[in-house]
Amino acid sequence: MRYNALIIIIFSSLFIYGQEEFVNDPYCGSDDALHIKSIKYPWYKQSADNVFQRALEYSQSSSLNRDIVYQIPVVFHVVYNTDAQNLSDDVIQSQLAALNEDFRRLNENAENTRDFFLPFAGDPEIEFYLATEDPNGNPTTGITHTYTTRSGFPYIDFADLFTGNISLDEVKSSDTGGVDAWDTYRYMNIWVCNVEESFLGQVLGFAYPPIDVQDALDSLDYDTVPDWSSFEGAISNADLQGIVLHYPVVGPNNPQADDDGISGNEYGKTLVHEAGHYLGLRHIWGDALLESGCSVDDGIEDTPNQEAASSFTCNFNQDSCSDGANDLPDMVENYMDYSNDQCMNMFTNIQIDVMRAVLEIVRPGLVEGQEENQCIPGDINGDAVLNVLDVVLTVNMALNLDDQNDCADINSDDIINILDIVLLINLILY
């Protein structure tokens, strides 16, 4: 068993140090985190792979519900040491709006999808809204601001390569200067903080993939996986589920967008990319370890094979892998590449089906009880943000100037009137 653990460490180290194109460049830390996590929990990556295959198979079945616009409650935890790190609620809301535009294919740069990729591009029909109720049932804005004495949180310390810990997880606990997660079964938690540059470079964000511990127990061979006692930490791992973002890449109106010399990531696409990981997607090049990227697929049939990440360029002439007679260039406009924000503009139809499958079979708590044609109370225009525009629309309905919308009937009395307007204003104020 000790030899097996040593092999895992060596292979993980090779994986990390082999990413020469990422060293000293900004990048997504999700894949590194997955491999490092597997040092401590050897079943972890296998479970993530199993979940992906289950979601892929489910997405191809008639069981997948394609008639619901899924709406996911979100809480942003802003953890700051300086005023610059303490992003305003306006910045957070601009990020949420950008996230919703991309997950409904309403983004302005959708028109830049190249013609031969248009048949593959789709609307995920997934929306995100700021939680209106905290885990204790109290009203909330869905945004928390917490001062920390720490100047920042390191992504990876060198010791992590041997312990299997991810240092950046410390932002997810009040015991280590961060903020405890809200129930990760019911909320998508997003931590915003100063992510310190490590020896690997600057991480812009990361998210763990969905896993299923029981699935791992049922499907893996006890004789080939070392240290099965490590399952004892599996339950606590639920508190680590969510997304971490480096504060300068949050929101298209972020005044700190140029901090740390980061460029090309000013439009809020980093969260879109990490939300893709959170919902089960891999990098478009397949996260090859020791093999050529052209021989490793991301498991998604309608994304062309790609040798490596695009390294924050937007080269529409890039064609790193030959796909035979029907060869297509690299899909650099895909959110799961490392293109710059202006370039990213699409998810493919199969990527969409996989994400929706993950919501239904692995992260069902985020969408429990949602039915066809459901809505967020008060969200009249369906942008997943409650604001004065929704008040105006509700007033028009109360005056019978506009057609009635069930979303405006906040108290569910089948009448849209002044009481609904008052309740909506209270929701916005809270």
MOVEN-V546587 format. One record per run of one state. SS is the DSSP state (H for helix, E for strand, L for the rest). FROM is the first residue (numbers start at 0). TO is the last residue. If there is no record, write none. Layout:
BEGIN
ss:SS from:FROM to:TO
ss:SS from:FROM to:TO
END
This chain:
BEGIN
ss:L from:0 to:0
ss:H from:1 to:16
ss:L from:17 to:25
ss:E from:26 to:27
ss:L from:28 to:28
ss:H from:29 to:39
ss:L from:40 to:42
ss:H from:43 to:58
ss:L from:59 to:68
ss:E from:69 to:79
ss:L from:80 to:87
ss:H from:88 to:102
ss:L from:103 to:106
ss:H from:107 to:111
ss:L from:112 to:113
ss:H from:114 to:117
ss:L from:118 to:119
ss:E from:120 to:120
ss:L from:121 to:124
ss:E from:125 to:129
ss:L from:130 to:131
ss:E from:132 to:132
ss:L from:133 to:137
ss:E from:138 to:138
ss:L from:139 to:141
ss:E from:142 to:146
ss:L from:147 to:151
ss:E from:152 to:153
ss:L from:154 to:158
ss:H from:159 to:162
ss:L from:163 to:165
ss:H from:166 to:171
ss:L from:172 to:172
ss:H from:173 to:175
ss:L from:176 to:186
ss:E from:187 to:192
ss:L from:193 to:193
ss:E from:194 to:195
ss:L from:196 to:196
ss:E from:197 to:197
ss:L from:198 to:199
ss:E from:200 to:200
ss:L from:201 to:201
ss:E from:202 to:206
ss:L from:207 to:211
ss:H from:212 to:218
ss:L from:219 to:226
ss:H from:227 to:232
ss:L from:233 to:234
ss:H from:235 to:239
ss:L from:240 to:241
ss:E from:242 to:245
ss:H from:246 to:248
ss:L from:249 to:257
ss:H from:258 to:260
ss:L from:261 to:267
ss:H from:268 to:277
ss:L from:278 to:291
ss:H from:292 to:294
ss:L from:295 to:322
ss:H from:323 to:325
ss:L from:326 to:332
ss:E from:333 to:333
ss:L from:334 to:344
ss:E from:345 to:345
ss:L from:346 to:346
ss:E from:347 to:347
ss:H from:348 to:360
ss:L from:361 to:362
ss:H from:363 to:365
ss:L from:366 to:386
ss:H from:387 to:397
ss:L from:398 to:404
ss:H from:405 to:407
ss:L from:408 to:416
ss:H from:417 to:428
ss:L from:429 to:429
END
